[in-house]
């Protein structure tokens, strides 16, 4: 039996799942950061994150088939062990603040706005970035941050991108490294999510209904990766993410924010 979801839940859930599939398979996971903020507009943050995790894993398993042998081993050896620490800290954060929905909601909103700021800053500095592999210490720090933000809001894409982008990897290797990294990270997150009681039997029917959209999103991502320039698509996503972040922080609707 389906839970009694709030109004607009299915619209935000469907959009979130499709966007995650597009992000994972086509763009290395960056725009997938919008999924939890979108769903958090209709569900408590912890419930939104918990419902998305199995769907993310489905998307990962579909996507990794296309990239399983196309990745950068050196980056994986640095980022992945560090992510374990980040996951543990993220789980501790959930434990401390799980009963304070406002802190979690505002935290996700801040992460959303920080991601938009990162993308704008990156665009301005693209010609000035160092074109080499960042120091190992930076990789460990960014890997830990990716594990932490991924545990809270499935938003680990920016730290990973910060580490991978200066290396100027071929696009397929950049995407493949991101896909493999988050496939492993999301599987590891099942342990703390289960221990914290976030994985609920009542979500199974909802997950089964939304699961086909994972395949749709991945196929769209693969199609867009090969055929389209992602600049305008990403700009649309960042704009949507910006206003979603504002709504989460203020607790007010996007329409009322725009009306001022």
C-alpha positions in Angstrom: 0.0 0.0 0.0 1.3 3.5 -0.9 2.0 6.0 1.8 -0.2 9.2 1.8 2.1 11.5 0.0 1.8 15.3 -0.1 0.5 17.1 -3.2 2.9 17.3 -6.1 5.0 14.5 -4.7 4.8 12.3 -7.8 5.8 15.3 -10.1 8.9 16.1 -8.0 9.8 12.5 -7.6 9.5 11.7 -11.3 11.5 14.8 -12.3 14.2 14.0 -9.7 14.6 10.4 -10.9 14.8 11.3 -14.6 17.3 14.1 -13.9 19.5 11.7 -11.8 19.5 9.2 -14.7 20.5 11.9 -17.2 23.2 13.2 -14.9 24.7 9.8 -14.1 24.9 8.5 -17.6 25.4 11.7 -19.5 27.3 14.3 -17.4 29.1 12.5 -14.7 26.5 13.1 -11.9 26.8 16.9 -11.5 23.2 17.9 -12.1 22.0 15.0 -10.0 22.5 17.2 -7.0 19.1 18.6 -7.6 17.3 15.4 -6.8 17.2 15.6 -3.0 16.3 19.4 -2.9 13.5 18.7 -5.3 12.1 15.9 -3.3 12.6 17.7 0.0 10.0 20.2 -1.2 7.3 17.6 -0.6 9.0 15.2 2.0 11.1 15.6 5.1 14.8 15.7 4.1 15.7 12.3 5.7 12.7 10.6 4.0 13.6 12.2 0.7 17.2 11.0 0.9 16.2 7.5 2.0 13.6 7.1 -0.8 16.2 8.2 -3.4 19.0 5.9 -2.4 17.6 2.7 -3.8 16.6 4.5 -7.0 20.1 6.0 -7.2 21.6 2.5 -6.9 19.3 1.3 -9.8 20.5 4.1 -11.9 24.1 3.3 -10.9 23.8 -0.3 -11.9 22.3 0.6 -15.3 24.9 3.3 -15.9 28.0 1.4 -14.8 27.4 -1.2 -17.5 28.4 1.4 -20.1 31.4 2.7 -18.1 32.6 -0.2 -15.9 36.1 -0.4 -17.6 36.4 3.3 -18.5 37.8 5.2 -15.4 40.9 6.7 -13.9 42.4 4.2 -11.4 44.7 6.7 -9.7 41.8 9.0 -8.9 39.7 6.1 -7.6 42.5 4.9 -5.3 42.5 8.4 -3.7 38.9 9.4 -3.6 37.2 6.1 -2.6 39.0 5.4 0.7 38.5 9.0 1.8 34.8 8.8 1.0 34.4 6.1 3.7 35.4 8.7 6.3 32.9 11.2 4.8 30.1 8.6 4.9 30.8 7.9 8.6 30.7 11.6 9.5 27.5 12.1 7.4 25.8 9.3 9.2 26.8 10.9 12.6 25.4 14.2 11.4 22.1 12.5 10.5 22.1 10.9 14.0 22.5 14.2 15.8 20.1 16.3 13.7 17.6 13.7 12.4 14.9 15.2 14.8 15.5 18.8 13.7 13.9 19.0 10.2 14.6 22.7 9.9 18.4 22.3 10.2 18.4 19.5 7.7 16.2 21.4 5.3 18.2 24.6 5.5 21.4 22.5 5.2 20.2 21.0 2.0 19.2 24.4 0.7 22.7 25.8 1.5 24.3 22.8 -0.4 22.1 23.6 -3.4 23.2 27.2 -3.5 26.8 26.3 -2.9 26.7 24.0 -5.9 25.3 26.8 -8.1 28.0 29.1 -6.8 30.6 26.5 -7.5 29.4 26.1 -11.1 29.4 29.9 -11.7 32.9 30.2 -10.2 34.2 27.3 -12.2 32.8 28.9 -15.4 34.6 32.2 -14.6 37.9 30.4 -13.8 38.0 27.7 -16.4 40.8 29.4 -18.3 42.8 29.9 -15.0 42.6 26.4 -13.4 45.8 24.5 -13.0 45.9 21.8 -15.6 47.3 19.0 -13.6 46.3 16.4 -11.0 45.6 18.1 -7.7 47.8 17.1 -4.7 47.0 13.8 -3.0 46.0 15.6 0.2 43.4 17.6 -1.8 42.1 14.4 -3.2 41.6 12.9 0.3 39.9 16.0 1.5 37.6 16.2 -1.5 36.8 12.5 -1.4 35.8 12.9 2.3 33.7 15.9 1.5 32.0 13.9 -1.4 31.2 11.0 1.0 29.8 13.5 3.6 27.6 15.5 1.2 26.5 12.3 -0.7 25.3 10.8 2.6 23.3 13.9 3.5 21.8 14.8 0.2 23.3 12.6 -2.6 25.2 15.7 -3.5 28.8 14.4 -3.7 29.3 15.5 -7.3 30.9 18.9 -6.9 33.9 17.8 -4.7 34.6 14.9 -7.2 34.3 17.3 -10.1 36.7 19.8 -8.4 39.3 17.0 -8.2 38.8 15.5 -11.7 38.3 18.6 -13.8 41.8 20.1 -13.6 43.2 16.8 -14.9 41.4 17.4 -18.2 40.5 13.7 -18.5 38.7 12.6 -21.7 35.0 13.0 -21.2 34.3 9.3 -21.2 36.9 8.7 -18.5 35.6 11.6 -16.4 32.0 10.3 -16.6 33.1 6.7 -16.1 35.2 7.6 -13.0 32.3 9.5 -11.5 29.8 6.7 -12.3 32.0 4.0 -10.7 32.8 6.1 -7.7 29.2 6.8 -6.8 28.1 3.3 -7.6 30.4 2.1 -4.8 29.6 5.0 -2.5 25.8 4.5 -2.8 26.1 0.8 -2.1 28.2 1.6 1.0 25.6 4.2 2.2 23.0 1.3 2.6 24.8 0.3 5.8 24.4 3.6 7.7 21.0 4.3 6.2 19.8 0.8 7.4 21.4 1.3 10.9 19.7 4.7 11.2 16.3 3.2 10.3 15.9 5.4 7.2 15.2 2.5 4.8 11.5 1.8 5.2 9.4 -1.2 3.9 6.6 1.2 3.0 8.9 2.8 0.3 9.1 -0.4 -1.7 5.9 0.1 -3.8 6.9 3.7 -4.5 10.4 2.6 -5.6 8.9 0.0 -7.9 6.6 2.6 -9.5 9.5 5.0 -10.1 12.1 2.4 -11.1 11.2 2.4 -14.8 12.0 6.2 -14.9 15.6 5.3 -13.9 16.0 3.5 -17.3 14.4 6.4 -19.1 16.8 8.9 -17.5 19.9 6.8 -18.3 18.9 6.4 -21.9 18.3 10.1 -22.2 21.7 10.8 -20.6 23.5 8.6 -23.0 21.6 10.2 -25.9 22.4 13.7 -24.7 26.0 12.8 -24.0 26.6 11.9 -27.6 24.5 14.5 -29.4 24.0 17.7 -27.5 26.1 20.5 -26.0 25.1 20.5 -22.3 25.6 24.3 -21.7 22.0 25.5 -21.9 20.6 22.3 -20.3 22.9 22.8 -17.3 22.0 26.5 -17.1 18.3 25.5 -16.8 19.1 23.0 -14.1 21.3 25.5 -12.1 18.6 28.1 -12.3 16.0 25.6 -11.0 18.4 24.4 -8.3 19.0 28.0 -7.2 15.4 28.7 -6.7 14.8 25.3 -5.0 17.6 26.1 -2.6 16.1 29.5 -1.8 12.7 27.9 -1.1 14.3 25.3 1.2 16.1 27.9 3.2 13.3 30.4 3.4 10.4 27.9 3.7 8.5 29.9 1.2 7.3 29.0 -2.3 9.3 30.0 -5.4 6.4 32.0 -6.7 6.3 34.2 -3.6 10.1 34.7 -3.9 9.8 35.8 -7.5 6.9 38.1 -6.7 8.9 40.3 -4.5 
